Amino acid sequence: MKRFRRHGQESQRERIKQELYGFNKTVEHGFPHQPSALGFSPGLQLLAIGTRSGAIKLYGGPGVEFMGLHDENAAVTQVHFLPHQVELVTLLDDNSLHMWTLRAHHGVSELLEIGRFTLTGPPGAPPSVTRVTAVLAHSSGDLLLLGTEGGHVFIVKVPGFRELEERNISLEKVTNSVPEEYGGRRSLEHVESLQENPVNPRQVLIGYGRGLMVIWDLDSQSAVKHIPATQQLESVWWTEDGGHVLSSHSDGSYCRWKVAGDDPQSEQEKSEVPYGHFPCKAISKIIQLPTEQGPPFLFLSGGMPRASYGDRHCISVIHSKTHVALDFTSRIIDFFVIRDGPDHTGEPSALVVLVEEELVVIDLQTEGWPVIQTPYLVPLHCSAITCSHHVSAIPLKLWERVLSAGTLQNTHYSKKPWPMTGGQNLAPDPPQRDLLLTGHEDGTVRFWDASGVCLYPMYKLSTAGVFLTDSDPNDNLNQGTEGEWPPFRKVGCFDPYSDDPRLGIQKIHLCKYSGYLTVAGTAGQILVLELNDEAAEQTVEATVADLLQGQEGFRWKGHTRLEVREEPVTFPPGFQPFALVQCQPPAVVTALTLHSEWKLVTFGTSHGFGLYDYQQKNNVLVRCTLNPSDQLAMEGPLSRVKSIKKSLRQSFRRIRRSRVSLRKHHVNNAAKLQQANARLEAELAEMELAPVQRKIEPRSPDDSFTGLVRTLYFADTFLSDSSHNTPSLWAGTNGGSVFAYQLRLPPVERRGEDPVTAHPAKEIQLMHRAPVVGILVLDGHGSPLPEPLEVAHDLARSPDMQGSHSLLVISEEQFKVFTLPKVSSKMKLKLTAIDGSRVRRVGVAWFGSTRTDDYGESGLTVLTNQGDLHVVSLPGVKLQVQYPCIRREDVSGIASCVFTKHGQGFYLISPSEFERFSLSARCVVEPRSLVEVSSETPSTTQPRALPDGASVERRNSTRDGAAVLQEIQKSLEVDQTTFLENGTSALAGGNVLSN
Amino acid sequence: MNKHHRVPSNRTLSSVEVKSKFGAEFRRFSLDRSKPGRFDEFYGLLQHVHRIPNVDLLVGYADVHGDLLPINNNDNYHKAISVASPLLRLFLQRKEEADYSAFGTDSLTRPKKTVLAAVLLRPDANRKKPPVIISLPRDFRPVSSIIDVDILPETHRRVRLYKHGQEKPLGFYIRDGSSVRVTPQGLEKVPGIFISRMVPGGLAESTGLLAVNDEVLEVNGIEVQGKSLDQVTDMMIANSHNLIVTVKPANQRNNIIRSSGGGGGAASGSSGRSSDSGASFYGYFTPGAAIVTTPAHIIQNFHPEELESDEDDEDLVIEADGEALPIPRAASASCSMPSLPRYEPHLNLRSTANGDLASSTGSLSTVSTPDRGLEGRSLEEDGTLITL
């Protein structure tokens, strides 16, 4: 039958689809999960981060980002840029070396792997002979020195990875050239460090694990000097003048050795244990940098007294009389120092530290060494993300107010611009301002500028102040006391320990036109907040909504309601709460919607839903949806509110504490891997024995949590008769029920006095009883109704009230369109019955055509439990396209997905990273940047955005209102080069809107 | 026998005289023989003339042989009008107190029992053997059937379970497993979905058509190969109101043996013959009911109206006044894939499902006229699926 269909029409539709839809994963926002290596190129001004899953990420100036993934699923242990080139070498856990390059293609650089290499030893040699432990990229740019566990140094020509066997420095050669008492008796152990003489590239220092260091001349192939250290070696630093070598050791000491002069044995000038007397932990890395006048900067990582502070993650910075032990929030992976000047040999300007959970940059040239706020790599997970909400096309006014509120919160950050400036950001300005709001476990809501490639923090709202919690107010005061030793200073913002899990944010809804925000949390609390530019003291009135409505036989075993502070609370400028609803029982809020035009908030839990009038501050409606036989929902979860911040923190640290030094971690890893594999095999075998069974039974009304409210929706539509549209409220439950209420709002002038009323109008019970995840009313043209106030702000066409409206009910299994006001089934699309997938996330999006600016279609963006993305057309509910996106095992990734109004979306690929994807062919935000080797001067790098967001402000403040959009539109059409020259690209997020 | 009831009439033959009896009351009226209209109009007329608008009726008439035959659709209504000569005698009963035993073609064999006797004389208490109560065929509701025997390989069985609104659970569990298939590369072990457990007393068990360790090949026409256990579970639950599973029974001894001319017969039901499991087909609802109609043990094709009726469409809408109504179907056709078995089981169904209205109406018409053309195609496809 299909054969006879008109092909013309079909192919026409296919062509339109291609112009509308296209799937791309564009950029990863946030902080890489489990970073394992850090590299820096002073010449390119790029930093590179390798992760345990084999990813390699490069960052330059804001917006300049590259990402690569090794085919091997092995951790990246070292990253080294080749000097004066765009190549870099990575060393993986599996002992393979990989060469990457930034290749320019159509004016945009791409990160490409161009070669791989594994050292091969002589036949029969143990694997330790070729197990690489130290890598030196020689300043000549074409040599790579590889120190191994066996103590040999192999020399390899790059980028081709050609072994120069005759130049290898074998352990034998070294032992023969140093006095007997150092070489012979005991093994020198592995090569711990390779350093090049900063003033004489022919000389290389080889540091062996046991402590001995040898200066080797590459030309004469002989040892020039040896340094007879006796402690286990941790790291080596050759001072810039070439005159001294600093070595750090496992006992927490560091030594300075004089290497100038002709004496083949260097003498020790100084040896010090900075945190001495009692046994100390190893100093794992040491750097010393000179300053123009005055004493040098000394950076030491670790070295803390083992017993009292062995669990701290510290880097000590010593300059003249100033000595600070920077106390980080998680394990230190690596650090480097950025220096001023065109050749990057000037004053140290910033210390860049990669710790396990964040990147911290310290401004070394401003008094007090403040932290510079990062424009990327922001730890999204400083407290665990519990929900997210995306708002597209923020009006300029609101944007500026949020920004200025955020600026006031960031006064403790350094004013200096972001020191990393590598690459050119070629991305055009984003066409609109987008906000991503993330709710966190500690009751905070963070506002992110999600317009472009950089997810930039704008503002942080804390809701904890409204409630009485058992957090210790003195917690943050017990630091920085005078005369404390070591002189700790806490840096970083990663703090995953929640004071009270009930504070966790579960749902967020922001009205971008009015600036009203509502957030709802784990303990059934719903806050309504208003943006205020001034600090204000207020008491937040609480209203209780009893969702049980006298339901008998109920016993809530879950957590208790949050206690509200009685006394007035001072709220800083920004979003300030003015109304609070507390659900009873205090179950987690599962649905939340705000209608700013009607000044109503509706919320739902597993017990029912309510409607709150935030102008009159009273409940308009409370409806119980509970099935009396549903025991699970009746009782609630077991209380988990027992955690105390401090004890948790300590127990975590105890687990992490380990005396195993880093050196042995290769061996440990292999052993661990084997263990894990064995365990996995055993688990698999067990699975074979007892296969999983699944019961095949239709859903029944008595199933658990059928009353859980999944979605709430406001619509001005024809609910009861086809001639008068009225405000209405729609609620959908887990059991496939839809409740519709007709709302009566008093006229505007009486809005403050006359009550708002709600009358039940309809109930629909879907026969397939699948959870209702979305409700939408389509107007006479078949388009979704606009958001509240959207029409009033002239930003949307007013809905068609002439033609008949229809109701779209999206359940996990079907998309079903009903007529209105008389509800009768019009059409439907079955999903589960056909391919077994279920709707997990759904959003409404506008897809613009890539061919013409004036054509576009509305569609539903759908994510299924199989991790597939679908686009379903409106109003015809037909599947348009399908793309696999997330692994179906990645349940938290699927649950975290949030869609934008323009066919993009975000989901968490790790607790700290959002993957951004696009389903739209027109609207794609992806990094576009160019990195070139600076031939003479590093002039390709221009000063970029101020990380405190000032540049965004500047950009916005120069224009206003609708003119912005027009201008951006215009600039998009202009030749890209002129566009770049006009300097508008200096934006805190490098952004792309590709046409 | 009809001579007893002969009524002298001088009216023209173009009209039918109707004498309708409900309880003790008689009504008389006439109908135009050439334009009898539809049954539902007729039914409404009866309710009107008897002034019993809200009573559900069972309508019967006496045919020329004196048998009491039912009138409940257009066909037998027209038949009744055409055979009335000229008087049409109707007997109305309330549905809830209807005496089904009065109906039947075998009333001739009952000695001296006229229609009137059957209707007027209630089966009295002192009768020795109460007659077997047998309802009309259309009042039966099938609970399970084997379908598509003529197009499936003999090793496979396609079973339809009618869940409807009944209380009985579907009652089975599925699990992951592996089976051996013949592929062009030789024997290959492939993952499959199997029935792992039957709930005693459940619908699945009571039909006797499914058993533990049967491999599930398709759910409502969609192949399960390559789908996860959870996906198949969700598919089955989504289709649970009218579940059609194609299985490869673990026990291959009870397979249907196709007759040599197999597939030739239309809806007669004669093309398939069950070897020994026949008793279980209708065994569930009323033992002994087999005499009611030609027992179509194997339903080969669906009537279009049957397909319509088994849709899960009837969502319940409660309007503000509190009256519950099932949602009527709007005029436009459903765009989704109808939940009926596909006759092309191994084709890529996703594209069909995602197709537009044209393809869906196409498939609807495919159903109403059982498409033999596709049969060849599916038989070709069988090659990939034949298992050991």
Interface residues (C-beta under 8 A of the other chain):
Chain A: M1 K2 R5 P691 V692 Q693 R694 K695 I696 E697 P698 R699 S720 Q742 H759 P760 A761 K762 E763 I764 Q765 L766 M767 H768 A770 E813 Q814 K816 F818 T819 V823 S824 S825 K826 M827 K828 L829 K830 T832 A833 I834 D835 G836 S837 R838 N865 Q866 G876 V877 K878 L879 R888
Chain B: K163 P169 L170 G171 F172 Y173 I174 R175 D176 G177 S196 R197 N220 I222 K227 S228 L229 D230 Q231 V232 T233 D234 M235 M236 I237 A238 N239 S240 H241 L243 D312 D313 E314 D315 L316 V317 I318 E319 A320 I327 P328 R329 A330 S332 A333 S334 C335 S336 M337 S339 L349 R350 A353 N354 G355 D356 A358 S359 G362 S363 S365 T366
